[in-house]
Amino acid sequence: MSSTAPTGYAPSAGPPPPDSGPGWPRWLVALTVAWAVLLAGLTWHSARNDPPTVREQRTLAQAVPRVDAAIGELVAAASGTVYALAPAEIEQGCRVTPFADGAILRRHVELAVPADEERAVLERVAEGLPSTWRAGVRLTSDGPRLRADAGEFVTVSGRTVADGRVRLSVETGCRPADVVVASFLPGYPPGPESTALAAALAALGVEAGEPDEWVQVVCPSGGVARTLRVDLTAAAESPQAALAPLAGGTPVVASDELYAYRHDGVAVLVELYEDRTVLAATTGCAG
């Protein structure tokens, strides 16, 4: 018997490959194309008209009106206190995505309140804000904190920054940066705040001139709140005593660092430093 292996083999006899048949029916091709066009149209309409669903879809410029409106609401809610509007701040360099830089817009309202009344003031402000903001104050290890949601991914906060000092803040979070917010506006329109500021300067022995800075915001019920600010490198030896007649002898806050009072409906806040004195006069919004 031979043990030699066969040198070849017969191909397997399987069934023939299936016939691919004709292409897609024309009606199915047309339906697919129509569906793709419809999806593209809906996507375009949504991008142009639907509200953003995440913060990164709204730019800094688009957030400015909401921020300004929120500051107006805070000013109205803080009526009756002595406060001053701070200029807008833009913090560059945050990351919107791992591949895109952005910026954060912040605005502040600085309040002067009697010592030990910081929490009560924050609670009163929270109660005066729109109910849809869900504002509230809670006690933390760093003191009382106000939190609220102004909508469109704009947050509101408030905290004590020193004895007798409260800061209310509005912030956008990191957004695509497409705007520069001016903090100095030349040619301010004179008003009651300019008269109160001139009186304070005269009491300190300083001649009134153009303010170094002015900031304003539209009030929820109409009109505007406006702050004029002057930075002095020299003033009276005892600013508190010089300003006491304007405060009617009853300032809201009187300390070595701060003197605050109301005069003819205008809030005047005086910050006292070793080398300078900063005065701010503010007309506010009706609460």
C-alpha contacts under 8 A as a table, 3 or more apart, distances in Angstrom:
res1	aa1	res2	aa2	distance
6	P	9	Y	7.52
24	W	28	L	6.57
24	W	29	V	6.68
25	P	28	L	5.38
25	P	29	V	6.57
26	R	29	V	5.14
26	R	30	A	6.18
27	W	30	A	5.12
27	W	31	L	6.11
28	L	31	L	5.04
28	L	32	T	6.20
29	V	32	T	5.17
29	V	33	V	6.30
30	A	33	V	5.21
30	A	34	A	6.14
31	L	34	A	5.12
31	L	35	W	6.14
32	T	35	W	5.15
32	T	36	A	6.28
33	V	36	A	5.14
33	V	37	V	6.26
34	A	37	V	5.14
34	A	38	L	6.17
35	W	38	L	5.04
35	W	39	L	6.22
36	A	39	L	5.17
36	A	40	A	6.24
37	V	40	A	5.13
37	V	41	G	6.17
38	L	41	G	5.07
38	L	42	L	6.18
39	L	42	L	5.13
39	L	43	T	6.11
40	A	43	T	5.13
40	A	44	W	6.23
41	G	44	W	5.17
41	G	45	H	6.20
42	L	45	H	5.09
42	L	46	S	6.03
43	T	46	S	5.14
43	T	47	A	6.13
44	W	47	A	5.20
44	W	48	R	6.34
45	H	48	R	5.25
45	H	49	N	5.91
45	H	50	D	7.59
46	S	49	N	5.27
46	S	50	D	4.89
47	A	50	D	6.22
52	P	55	R	7.12
52	P	57	Q	5.54
52	P	58	R	6.49
52	P	152	E	7.94
53	T	57	Q	7.19
54	V	57	Q	5.76
54	V	58	R	7.73
54	V	153	F	7.78
55	R	58	R	5.71
55	R	152	E	7.54
55	R	153	F	5.78
55	R	173	G	7.79
55	R	174	C	7.91
55	R	175	R	6.96
56	E	59	T	7.10
56	E	96	V	6.41
56	E	174	C	7.57
56	E	175	R	5.70
56	E	176	P	6.92
58	R	62	Q	6.09
58	R	63	A	6.86
58	R	175	R	6.81
58	R	176	P	7.44
59	T	62	Q	5.22
59	T	63	A	6.40
59	T	175	R	5.37
59	T	176	P	4.88
59	T	177	A	6.35
59	T	178	D	6.71
60	L	63	A	5.07
60	L	64	V	6.42
60	L	103	A	7.46
60	L	104	I	7.58
60	L	105	L	7.16
60	L	172	T	7.57
60	L	175	R	5.51
60	L	176	P	6.02
60	L	177	A	5.43
60	L	178	D	6.14
60	L	179	V	6.47
61	A	64	V	5.38
61	A	177	A	7.54
61	A	178	D	6.07
61	A	179	V	5.39
62	Q	65	P	6.90
63	A	66	R	5.44
63	A	67	V	6.26
63	A	152	E	7.58
63	A	154	V	7.67
63	A	172	T	6.87
64	V	67	V	5.08
64	V	68	D	6.14
65	P	68	D	5.17
65	P	69	A	6.08
66	R	69	A	5.09
66	R	70	A	6.11
66	R	150	A	7.67
66	R	151	G	7.86
66	R	152	E	7.48
66	R	154	V	7.34
67	V	70	A	5.10
67	V	71	I	6.34
67	V	107	R	7.49
67	V	154	V	6.90
67	V	170	V	6.35
67	V	171	E	7.23
67	V	172	T	7.42
68	D	71	I	5.14
68	D	72	G	6.36
68	D	217	V	6.35
68	D	218	V	7.41
69	A	72	G	5.04
69	A	73	E	6.37
69	A	217	V	7.71
69	A	218	V	7.02
69	A	219	C	7.63
69	A	220	P	7.25
70	A	73	E	5.06
70	A	74	L	6.29
70	A	150	A	6.46
70	A	156	V	7.86
70	A	170	V	6.99
71	I	74	L	5.04
71	I	75	V	6.19
71	I	107	R	7.31
71	I	108	H	7.53
71	I	109	V	7.49
71	I	169	S	8.00
71	I	170	V	6.93
71	I	217	V	7.05
72	G	75	V	5.15
72	G	76	A	6.24
72	G	217	V	5.91
72	G	218	V	5.80
72	G	219	C	4.78
72	G	220	P	5.99
72	G	225	A	7.74
72	G	285	C	7.57
73	E	76	A	5.14
73	E	77	A	6.12
73	E	129	L	6.48
73	E	219	C	6.92
73	E	220	P	6.11
74	L	77	A	5.03
74	L	78	A	6.06
74	L	109	V	7.78
74	L	125	V	7.03
74	L	129	L	7.01
74	L	168	L	7.50
75	V	78	A	5.07
75	V	79	S	6.35
75	V	109	V	7.40
75	V	219	C	7.70
75	V	225	A	7.77
75	V	284	G	6.56
75	V	285	C	6.15
75	V	287	G	7.94
76	A	79	S	5.36
76	A	128	G	7.81
76	A	219	C	6.97
76	A	220	P	7.41
76	A	284	G	7.14
76	A	285	C	4.81
76	A	286	A	5.53
76	A	287	G	4.35
77	A	124	R	7.48
77	A	125	V	4.95
77	A	126	A	7.58
77	A	127	E	7.83
77	A	128	G	4.72
77	A	129	L	6.17
77	A	287	G	5.41
78	A	81	T	5.97
78	A	83	Y	7.97
78	A	121	V	7.86
78	A	124	R	7.65
78	A	125	V	5.54
78	A	128	G	7.91
78	A	287	G	7.26
79	S	284	G	6.92
79	S	285	C	6.67
79	S	286	A	6.43
79	S	287	G	5.46
81	T	111	L	6.93
81	T	112	A	7.01
81	T	113	V	6.74
81	T	267	A	7.79
82	V	111	L	5.79
82	V	112	A	5.39
82	V	113	V	7.03
82	V	252	V	7.49
82	V	260	A	6.63
82	V	261	Y	6.63
82	V	262	R	6.85
82	V	267	A	5.01
82	V	268	V	6.79
82	V	269	L	6.88
83	Y	109	V	6.64
83	Y	110	E	5.34
83	Y	111	L	4.22
83	Y	112	A	6.02
83	Y	267	A	6.37
83	Y	268	V	7.64
83	Y	269	L	6.92
83	Y	282	T	7.01
84	A	109	V	5.79
84	A	110	E	5.26
84	A	111	L	6.67
84	A	227	T	5.97
84	A	267	A	7.67
84	A	269	L	7.10
84	A	280	A	6.43
84	A	281	A	7.04
84	A	282	T	5.79
85	L	108	H	6.39
85	L	109	V	4.78
85	L	110	E	6.42
85	L	215	V	6.35
85	L	216	Q	7.22
85	L	226	R	7.28
85	L	227	T	5.72
85	L	282	T	7.57
86	A	107	R	6.67
86	A	108	H	5.35
86	A	109	V	5.91
86	A	110	E	7.03
86	A	215	V	6.93
87	P	107	R	6.63
87	P	108	H	7.42
87	P	183	S	5.00
87	P	184	F	7.66
87	P	214	W	7.95
87	P	215	V	6.09
88	A	105	L	7.12
88	A	106	R	5.90
88	A	107	R	4.83
88	A	108	H	7.45
88	A	181	V	6.83
88	A	182	A	7.41
88	A	183	S	5.66
89	E	105	L	5.82
89	E	106	R	5.15
89	E	107	R	6.31
89	E	181	V	7.89
89	E	183	S	7.78
90	I	103	A	6.52
90	I	104	I	5.55
90	I	105	L	4.68
90	I	106	R	6.42
90	I	181	V	7.56
91	E	94	C	7.70
91	E	103	A	5.43
91	E	104	I	5.06
91	E	105	L	6.59
92	Q	102	G	6.44
92	Q	103	A	4.45
92	Q	104	I	6.63
93	G	101	D	5.97
93	G	102	G	5.98
93	G	103	A	6.08
94	C	101	D	5.84
94	C	102	G	5.20
94	C	103	A	5.71
94	C	104	I	7.45
94	C	174	C	6.13
95	R	98	P	6.37
95	R	99	F	7.64
95	R	100	A	5.97
95	R	101	D	4.63
95	R	102	G	5.47
95	R	103	A	7.89
95	R	174	C	6.81
96	V	99	F	7.78
96	V	100	A	5.59
96	V	101	D	5.69
96	V	102	G	5.39
96	V	174	C	5.85
96	V	175	R	5.99
96	V	176	P	6.59
97	T	100	A	5.13
97	T	101	D	7.20
100	A	176	P	7.91
101	D	176	P	7.02
101	D	177	A	7.87
102	G	174	C	5.76
102	G	175	R	5.16
102	G	176	P	4.63
102	G	177	A	5.15
103	A	173	G	7.80
103	A	174	C	5.24
103	A	175	R	5.54
103	A	176	P	6.49
103	A	177	A	5.40
104	I	171	E	7.07
104	I	172	T	5.88
104	I	173	G	5.28
104	I	174	C	4.82
104	I	175	R	6.34
105	L	171	E	5.79
105	L	172	T	5.52
105	L	173	G	7.19
106	R	169	S	6.90
106	R	170	V	5.58
106	R	171	E	4.54
106	R	172	T	6.74
107	R	169	S	5.75
107	R	170	V	5.32
107	R	171	E	6.77
108	H	167	R	6.62
108	H	168	L	5.52
108	H	169	S	4.45
108	H	170	V	6.44
109	V	167	R	5.83
109	V	168	L	5.07
109	V	169	S	6.51
110	E	165	R	7.25
110	E	166	V	6.07
110	E	167	R	4.77
110	E	168	L	6.49
111	L	165	R	5.74
111	L	166	V	4.97
111	L	167	R	6.10
111	L	168	L	7.81
112	A	164	G	5.59
112	A	165	R	4.96
112	A	166	V	6.52
112	A	252	V	7.44
112	A	253	V	6.65
112	A	260	A	6.55
112	A	269	L	7.37
113	V	117	E	6.54
113	V	118	E	6.53
113	V	121	V	7.61
113	V	164	G	4.82
113	V	165	R	6.18
113	V	166	V	7.36
113	V	252	V	6.54
113	V	253	V	6.42
114	P	117	E	5.66
114	P	118	E	7.47
114	P	164	G	5.41
114	P	252	V	6.10
114	P	253	V	5.69
115	A	118	E	6.99
115	A	163	D	5.94
115	A	164	G	4.74
115	A	253	V	7.77
116	D	119	R	7.56
116	D	163	D	7.51
116	D	164	G	7.21
117	E	120	A	5.23
117	E	121	V	6.17
117	E	164	G	7.56
118	E	121	V	5.23
118	E	122	L	6.29
118	E	160	T	6.49
118	E	164	G	6.67
118	E	165	R	7.38
118	E	166	V	6.58
119	R	122	L	5.06
119	R	123	E	6.18
119	R	144	P	5.85
120	A	123	E	5.12
120	A	124	R	6.17
121	V	124	R	5.03
121	V	125	V	6.16
122	L	125	V	5.10
122	L	126	A	6.17
122	L	137	V	6.90
122	L	144	P	7.87
122	L	145	R	7.75
122	L	146	L	6.41
122	L	158	G	6.90
122	L	159	R	7.66
123	E	126	A	5.02
123	E	127	E	6.22
123	E	136	G	7.18
123	E	137	V	6.01
123	E	146	L	7.64
124	R	127	E	5.14
124	R	128	G	6.35
125	V	128	G	5.12
125	V	129	L	6.55
126	A	129	L	5.43
126	A	135	A	5.29
126	A	136	G	5.77
126	A	137	V	7.10
126	A	146	L	7.07
127	E	135	A	7.34
127	E	136	G	7.85
128	G	287	G	7.63
129	L	133	W	7.01
129	L	135	A	6.94
130	P	133	W	5.62
130	P	134	R	7.71
131	S	134	R	5.65
131	S	135	A	7.30
132	T	149	D	7.99
132	T	150	A	7.96
133	W	148	A	5.37
133	W	149	D	4.74
133	W	150	A	5.40
133	W	151	G	7.28
134	R	148	A	5.75
134	R	149	D	6.64
135	A	146	L	7.04
135	A	147	R	5.63
135	A	148	A	4.22
135	A	149	D	7.11
136	G	146	L	5.68
136	G	147	R	5.71
136	G	148	A	6.68
137	V	144	P	6.46
137	V	145	R	5.36
137	V	146	L	4.34
137	V	147	R	6.45
138	R	144	P	5.57
138	R	145	R	5.49
138	R	146	L	6.71
139	L	142	D	7.87
139	L	143	G	5.60
139	L	144	P	4.27
139	L	145	R	6.24
140	T	143	G	5.04
140	T	144	P	5.81
140	T	145	R	6.87
143	G	159	R	7.48
143	G	160	T	7.04
144	P	159	R	6.27
144	P	160	T	7.13
145	R	157	S	7.07
145	R	158	G	5.68
145	R	159	R	5.04
145	R	160	T	7.81
146	L	156	V	7.74
146	L	157	S	5.08
146	L	158	G	4.58
146	L	159	R	6.44
147	R	155	T	7.64
147	R	156	V	5.78
147	R	157	S	4.65
147	R	158	G	6.75
148	A	155	T	6.17
148	A	156	V	4.93
148	A	157	S	6.37
149	D	153	F	7.44
149	D	154	V	6.37
149	D	155	T	4.93
149	D	156	V	5.97
150	A	153	F	7.32
150	A	154	V	5.44
150	A	155	T	5.83
150	A	156	V	6.57
151	G	154	V	5.61
151	G	155	T	7.55
153	F	172	T	6.64
153	F	173	G	7.73
154	V	170	V	6.93
154	V	171	E	5.79
154	V	172	T	4.79
154	V	173	G	7.25
155	T	170	V	5.76
155	T	171	E	5.42
155	T	172	T	6.56
155	T	173	G	7.98
156	V	168	L	7.43
156	V	169	S	5.69
156	V	170	V	4.62
156	V	171	E	6.59
157	S	168	L	5.81
157	S	169	S	5.22
157	S	170	V	6.57
158	G	166	V	7.03
158	G	167	R	5.56
158	G	168	L	4.25
158	G	169	S	6.06
159	R	166	V	5.66
159	R	167	R	5.60
159	R	168	L	6.73
160	T	163	D	7.35
160	T	164	G	7.84
160	T	165	R	5.89
160	T	166	V	4.42
160	T	167	R	6.35
161	V	165	R	5.65
161	V	166	V	5.71
161	V	167	R	6.58
162	A	165	R	4.99
162	A	166	V	7.21
164	G	253	V	7.06
172	T	175	R	7.24
182	A	185	L	7.00
183	S	213	E	7.79
183	S	214	W	7.93
183	S	215	V	7.11
184	F	213	E	5.60
184	F	214	W	6.37
184	F	215	V	7.32
185	L	188	Y	6.95
185	L	213	E	7.10
185	L	214	W	6.39
185	L	215	V	7.42
188	Y	214	W	6.98
190	P	193	E	7.58
190	P	194	S	5.74
190	P	195	T	7.98
191	G	194	S	5.43
191	G	195	T	6.79
192	P	195	T	5.16
192	P	196	A	6.31
192	P	266	V	6.96
192	P	283	T	7.11
193	E	196	A	5.12
193	E	197	L	6.05
193	E	226	R	7.48
193	E	227	T	7.13
193	E	228	L	6.87
193	E	266	V	6.07
193	E	281	A	5.31
193	E	282	T	5.55
193	E	283	T	5.85
194	S	197	L	5.05
194	S	198	A	6.09
194	S	228	L	7.00
194	S	281	A	7.27
195	T	198	A	5.15
195	T	199	A	6.27
196	A	199	A	5.13
196	A	200	A	6.29
196	A	263	H	6.94
196	A	264	D	7.84
196	A	266	V	6.70
196	A	268	V	7.54
196	A	281	A	6.57
197	L	200	A	5.11
197	L	201	L	6.18
197	L	208	A	7.93
197	L	228	L	7.56
197	L	268	V	7.54
197	L	279	L	7.53
197	L	280	A	7.22
197	L	281	A	5.60
198	A	201	L	5.08
198	A	202	A	6.09
198	A	207	E	7.78
198	A	208	A	5.31
199	A	202	A	5.09
199	A	203	A	6.22
200	A	203	A	5.10
200	A	204	L	6.38
200	A	243	L	6.62
200	A	246	L	7.54
201	L	204	L	5.04
201	L	205	G	6.26
201	L	206	V	5.01
201	L	207	E	6.43
201	L	208	A	6.14
202	A	205	G	4.94
202	A	206	V	5.35
202	A	207	E	6.16
202	A	208	A	7.11
203	A	206	V	7.50
203	A	242	A	5.66
203	A	243	L	6.11
204	L	235	A	5.64
204	L	236	A	4.95
204	L	239	P	6.39
204	L	242	A	6.12
204	L	243	L	7.30
205	G	235	A	6.79
205	G	236	A	6.42
206	V	235	A	6.99
211	P	214	W	6.89
211	P	228	L	6.10
211	P	229	R	5.72
211	P	230	V	5.26
212	D	228	L	7.74
212	D	229	R	5.89
212	D	230	V	5.08
212	D	231	D	6.75
213	E	228	L	5.99
213	E	229	R	5.21
213	E	230	V	6.84
214	W	226	R	7.11
214	W	227	T	5.46
214	W	228	L	4.45
214	W	229	R	6.07
215	V	226	R	5.70
215	V	227	T	5.25
215	V	228	L	6.74
216	Q	224	V	6.55
216	Q	225	A	5.46
216	Q	226	R	4.15
216	Q	227	T	6.23
217	V	224	V	5.53
217	V	225	A	5.41
217	V	226	R	6.60
218	V	222	G	6.61
218	V	223	G	6.01
218	V	224	V	4.38
218	V	225	A	6.39
219	C	222	G	5.06
219	C	223	G	5.59
219	C	224	V	5.20
219	C	225	A	6.48
219	C	285	C	5.61
219	C	286	A	7.96
220	P	285	C	7.86
221	S	285	C	7.82
221	S	286	A	7.52
223	G	285	C	7.57
224	V	284	G	7.25
224	V	285	C	6.90
225	A	282	T	7.01
225	A	283	T	5.24
225	A	284	G	4.43
225	A	285	C	5.81
226	R	282	T	5.47
226	R	283	T	5.45
226	R	284	G	6.81
227	T	280	A	6.34
227	T	281	A	5.50
227	T	282	T	4.28
227	T	283	T	6.73
228	L	280	A	5.51
228	L	281	A	5.37
228	L	282	T	6.55
229	R	278	V	7.10
229	R	279	L	5.59
229	R	280	A	4.34
229	R	281	A	6.63
230	V	278	V	5.77
230	V	279	L	5.28
230	V	280	A	6.56
231	D	276	R	7.05
231	D	277	T	6.04
231	D	278	V	4.51
231	D	279	L	6.52
232	L	235	A	6.71
232	L	276	R	5.44
232	L	277	T	5.07
232	L	278	V	6.04
232	L	279	L	7.97
233	T	275	D	6.25
233	T	276	R	4.36
233	T	277	T	6.47
234	A	275	D	7.40
234	A	276	R	5.95
234	A	277	T	7.02
235	A	239	P	7.10
235	A	276	R	7.69
235	A	277	T	6.93
236	A	239	P	5.35
236	A	242	A	7.17
238	S	241	A	5.57
238	S	242	A	6.35
239	P	242	A	4.99
239	P	243	L	6.03
240	Q	243	L	5.31
240	Q	244	A	6.02
240	Q	254	A	7.28
240	Q	259	Y	6.55
241	A	244	A	5.19
241	A	245	P	7.96
242	A	245	P	7.17
243	L	246	L	5.47
243	L	247	A	6.51
244	A	247	A	5.01
244	A	248	G	6.32
244	A	249	G	5.31
244	A	250	T	7.65
244	A	251	P	7.37
245	P	248	G	5.08
245	P	249	G	5.97
246	L	249	G	7.61
246	L	263	H	6.43
247	A	250	T	5.71
247	A	251	P	5.31
247	A	261	Y	5.39
247	A	262	R	6.39
247	A	263	H	6.34
248	G	251	P	7.35
250	T	261	Y	7.56
251	P	254	A	6.26
251	P	259	Y	7.13
251	P	260	A	5.83
251	P	261	Y	4.60
251	P	262	R	7.49
252	V	259	Y	7.67
252	V	260	A	5.48
252	V	261	Y	5.17
252	V	262	R	7.75
253	V	258	L	6.71
253	V	259	Y	5.35
253	V	260	A	5.03
253	V	261	Y	7.01
254	A	258	L	5.98
254	A	259	Y	4.59
254	A	260	A	6.61
255	S	258	L	5.19
255	S	259	Y	6.21
256	D	259	Y	7.90
256	D	272	L	6.94
257	E	271	E	5.97
257	E	272	L	4.76
257	E	273	Y	6.59
258	L	269	L	7.43
258	L	270	V	5.75
258	L	271	E	4.80
258	L	272	L	5.72
259	Y	269	L	6.15
259	Y	270	V	5.05
259	Y	271	E	6.63
259	Y	272	L	7.75
260	A	267	A	7.51
260	A	268	V	5.67
260	A	269	L	4.47
260	A	270	V	5.98
261	Y	267	A	6.08
261	Y	268	V	5.45
261	Y	269	L	6.71
262	R	265	G	6.12
262	R	266	V	5.44
262	R	267	A	4.52
262	R	268	V	5.91
263	H	266	V	5.23
263	H	267	A	6.56
263	H	268	V	7.33
265	G	283	T	7.27
266	V	281	A	6.56
266	V	282	T	5.67
266	V	283	T	5.18
266	V	284	G	7.66
267	A	281	A	5.65
267	A	282	T	5.10
267	A	283	T	6.52
268	V	279	L	7.17
268	V	280	A	5.70
268	V	281	A	4.49
268	V	282	T	6.45
269	L	279	L	5.91
269	L	280	A	5.21
269	L	281	A	6.50
270	V	277	T	6.98
270	V	278	V	5.68
270	V	279	L	4.57
270	V	280	A	6.42
271	E	277	T	5.80
271	E	278	V	5.08
271	E	279	L	6.50
272	L	276	R	6.73
272	L	277	T	4.90
272	L	278	V	6.71
273	Y	276	R	5.23
273	Y	277	T	5.85
